[in-house]
């Protein structure tokens, strides 16, 4: 199992970020908008990339959800 990229965050924050990754993966951003702060944090962690059509999971982001 890979290292937990959310280990430094509170449990509540880690759960919220994991749900944000799920929303990005499922394309639910119109129903569940993501904050700019969350997008920046997930980008810095290397879990998403920002493209013109919106955020996309990186392989590391997909691995977090498969654990």
Secondary structure, DSSP 8 states (H G I E B T S, - for coil): ----TTTTS-HHHHHHHHHHHHHHHHT-TTTS---HHHHHHHHHTTSEEEETTEEEE-HHHHHHHH-
